[in-house]
Structures are given as structure tokens and as C-alpha cells.
Amino acid sequence: MSENNLSFPLSISIDNQAAIQSGEGFYSRPGSYLADRFRRMMQKLARDHPDFDITIRWVPGHEGVHGNEEADKAAKLAATGKQHNSPKTRLPQYLRLESLPLSISALKQAHHKATHSRWTRMWSKSPRFTRIQQIDPNTINRSFLKLTATFPKRLTSMLMNLRSHHIPLNRHLHRIGKSDTPNCTHCPQSEETIHHFLFECRHFHRERHDLTNALGHKASSLSFLLTDINAIHYLVRFVNATKRFKTTLGEIKMPVPRTI
Ligand SMILES: [Zn+2]
């Protein structure tokens, strides 16, 4: 039907309530450009035809409206394959393009998905991956992000450093040329590893007392200290009390206050 042979009053029956309700507002959901087209078309008709009179009514499931039943059949047939598409010359101008406009939200979603899988691929090849997996297999999914969502930035970064072993203790500092020795300043026979600092170094015996008192035997599990919210509080307390990272990481702030 072309604009020239329209006669008013005209009645349009639609079985989609959402489509009818969308009539007034602009919105950016997928497929909204069709509603926009329709709205613009109506505005043009109203301008061009003094007797413009259109009623849009809702009919459940096209029942009893011959034209709609035919349209429904044609739509179902078209969905079965390209060979049933209408010839382009019979389509309105804006539907003759090779592909329909993409919706912004669909584009965003596709971009997000592609970025995420690229990051996962790169991450799984990185040397840190295996080491971190041993501590918490959930590191690369959302659990770490969820755990640290409300943490101060410095705390999150300390936890990441502890997980990746890139922490300013002599063992690591020596490896990157920032310390003359890999050994502990207080225990010349032992390398200052994370394990040594957290669990062994006798110099911090007193500071470690709170940690072991509160957490029992679990206080000697690195993976527990790095993943349990309650344990993280005691870990922060211990780290600050030792002042070992004071000049490098600074004072570590506690997670959002909670009772422990
Ligand atoms: Zn030591």
C-alpha cells in the first residue's frame, strides 16, 4: 500500500502491546529504529493529509483480523529462509539496505564479549597465570573482583602482589635488581620470600601473634589469607604492624569497616 492510495479514517491493528506503548517516547532498545520510522511516517502523513485519522488498536494474537493473519503468515514464512524474502522493490526504501542498522546495545555486548575473551586468552598464556591459579582458581573470573570491589585500591594491589609474588620483599627485589641480597635482613640464612615473611620470620613473631590467635591453623595458609574476608583484616593488621611495606606500598587501609 502506498501513501497515495491511503484513505482515512484508517485502523491499524497490532498484537504487540509494547510496540503500541512505545509510540510516544524515543528510546534506544534493539529494533527501536523501526518504531522511530513508524512514528516519523505517521507525522508525515498527518502533515500531508488534512483528513488524517488513524486509530491504533491492540488485538490479541491477530485473531479475526484478516490482514494481520496474512501478515503473520508471511512473517513466519520469511523467517524460514532468504528465498521467501519480499523482492526489494516491494519494500519501503529504508528496508532495502543489505543489512539492517545494528542496535547500540547489541554492538556494546559484542564488543564486551570480544574484549573479555581476548583478555582471558592473553591472561591464560601469561607466566603469572599458573602461579596464581594455585592460590585461587577463581582469580580470573569475577570472584576476586567481587571480593575486592569495596577494598581500598592499595589493599587490592597488595593482594594482587602477594598472589603474583611481585611484592617488595628481598627475594623479589633482588630478582629485579633492587636489592643486593635475596635474604631477610633479620635472618641472613633465609631468603625473604612471602612464606618467610608471613609465617616464619622470627623478627615478626609478636606481630604474628594476633593472626594465629584469631585464625588458628588456617593462619598458615596463604590461599586462606588472600581469599577470606575475615582473614584479610588480620593480614592487613599484621602487614601494617610489621611496617615492612611502609616505604614501598605505604600504610594499607582496611576494607570497609565490619565487625570481626
Ligand atoms: Zn626473617
Boltz pocket constraint, residues with backbone or C-beta under 6 A from the ligand:
constraints:
  - pocket:
      binder: B
      contacts: [[A, 184], [A, 185], [A, 186], [A, 187], [A, 190], [A, 196], [A, 200], [A, 201], [A, 202], [A, 203]]
      max_distance: 6.0
